[in-house]
């Protein structure tokens, strides 16, 4: 009897909107999988790509970034910066042989607790279908094949 794969997802949430949406989901007793570990930041614009790479390299199977809707950021236009960073990071991950779907960006206002819970549930199912990330194994394979010699530092 094999155990069902349970992914670990790291969630970087904006303090002003999406963290409050997660809080609303909790107080309204809206259920979502316990696979996500939420980290509150003041703004989604504060999410540096190295945070995401570190989460993936240290055992997370995926990363979810949530923030205020575009045009409604408390820090003017920082969520537009997040949007650009996520697209670039997804392209980089694809070049490394990692599914870009493992990094997802969701906009959620403080009143959208139910929607955020649904997005988390959907992401858990998507990552479960992808299977475990196995970052060290993938990076070793890429280094052995010689596709990415610069990853030797990450693996070591």
C-alpha positions in Angstrom: 0.0 0.0 0.0 1.6 3.3 -1.1 1.1 6.5 0.6 -0.5 9.4 -1.2 1.9 12.2 -2.0 1.2 15.3 0.1 3.0 18.4 -1.3 4.5 21.1 0.8 3.6 24.6 -0.5 5.1 27.8 0.8 2.8 30.8 0.6 4.1 34.3 0.6 1.1 36.6 1.4 0.6 40.3 1.4 -0.2 41.7 4.9 -2.9 44.0 3.7 -5.0 41.8 1.4 -4.2 38.1 1.0 -3.1 37.4 4.6 -6.4 38.9 5.7 -8.2 36.8 3.1 -6.6 33.7 4.6 -7.6 35.0 8.1 -11.1 35.5 6.9 -11.2 31.9 5.5 -10.1 30.7 8.9 -12.7 32.7 10.9 -15.4 31.7 8.4 -14.3 28.0 8.9 -13.7 27.6 5.1 -11.6 24.5 4.8 -8.5 24.3 2.6 -5.7 21.7 2.7 -3.1 22.0 5.5 -0.3 21.6 2.9 0.5 25.3 2.7 2.7 27.2 5.1 1.9 30.9 5.0 4.5 33.6 5.4 3.3 37.1 5.9 5.2 39.9 4.2 4.2 43.6 4.0 3.7 43.4 0.3 3.9 40.9 -2.5 6.5 43.2 -4.0 8.8 42.2 -1.2 9.0 38.6 -2.5 12.5 38.3 -3.9 13.0 35.5 -6.4 15.8 34.1 -4.1 13.1 33.5 -1.5 11.3 31.3 -3.9 14.4 29.4 -5.1 15.4 28.9 -1.4 12.0 27.5 -0.5 12.1 25.1 -3.5 15.7 24.0 -2.8 15.0 23.3 0.9 12.1 21.0 0.3 9.0 22.8 -0.8 7.2 21.3 -3.8 5.7 24.6 -4.9 5.4 28.3 -4.0 2.2 30.4 -4.0 2.5 34.2 -4.0 -0.6 36.2 -3.1 -1.2 39.9 -3.1 -3.5 42.8 -3.6 -5.2 43.1 -7.0 -3.3 45.1 -9.6 -4.1 48.8 -9.1 -5.0 48.3 -5.4 -1.6 47.8 -3.9 -1.0 49.7 -0.6 2.6 50.3 -1.9 1.5 51.9 -5.2 2.7 49.5 -8.0 4.7 46.8 -6.2 2.4 44.0 -7.3 3.2 44.9 -10.9 6.8 44.3 -10.0 5.8 40.9 -8.5 4.0 40.0 -11.7 7.1 40.6 -13.8 9.4 38.8 -11.4 7.1 35.7 -11.3 7.0 35.5 -15.1 10.7 35.7 -15.3 11.2 33.2 -12.6 8.8 30.7 -14.2 10.8 31.0 -17.5 14.0 30.4 -15.6 12.6 27.3 -13.8 11.4 25.9 -17.2 15.0 26.3 -18.5 16.2 24.3 -15.4 13.7 21.5 -16.2 11.3 22.4 -13.4 7.6 22.9 -14.2 6.8 26.6 -14.1 3.4 25.7 -12.6 5.1 25.1 -9.3 5.2 28.9 -8.8 1.8 30.6 -8.9 0.6 34.1 -8.4 -2.9 34.8 -7.1 -4.6 38.2 -6.4 -6.9 38.2 -3.4 -8.5 41.1 -1.6 -9.2 40.9 2.2 -12.8 40.0 1.4 -11.9 37.0 -0.8 -11.3 34.4 1.8 -13.4 31.7 0.1 -11.7 32.4 -3.3 -8.3 32.2 -1.7 -9.1 28.8 0.0 -10.3 27.5 -3.4 -7.1 28.6 -5.1 -5.0 26.9 -2.4 -7.0 23.7 -2.8 -6.7 23.9 -6.6 -2.9 24.4 -6.3 -2.5 21.5 -3.9 -4.2 19.2 -6.4 -2.2 20.5 -9.3 1.1 20.0 -7.4 0.0 16.6 -6.2 -0.5 15.7 -9.9 3.0 16.9 -10.8 4.5 14.8 -8.0 7.4 15.6 -5.7 9.9 18.3 -6.8 13.1 16.5 -5.7 15.2 19.6 -6.2 18.6 18.1 -5.3 18.0 15.1 -7.6 17.0 17.4 -10.5 20.0 19.7 -10.0 22.4 16.7 -9.9 20.9 15.3 -13.1 21.2 18.7 -14.8 24.9 19.0 -13.7 25.8 15.5 -14.8 24.2 16.0 -18.2 26.2 19.3 -18.4 23.2 21.5 -19.2 23.6 23.8 -16.2 27.2 23.9 -14.9 26.4 26.9 -12.7 24.0 24.8 -10.5 27.0 22.9 -9.0 27.1 25.7 -6.4 23.4 25.2 -5.5 23.7 21.5 -5.2 26.8 21.6 -3.0 
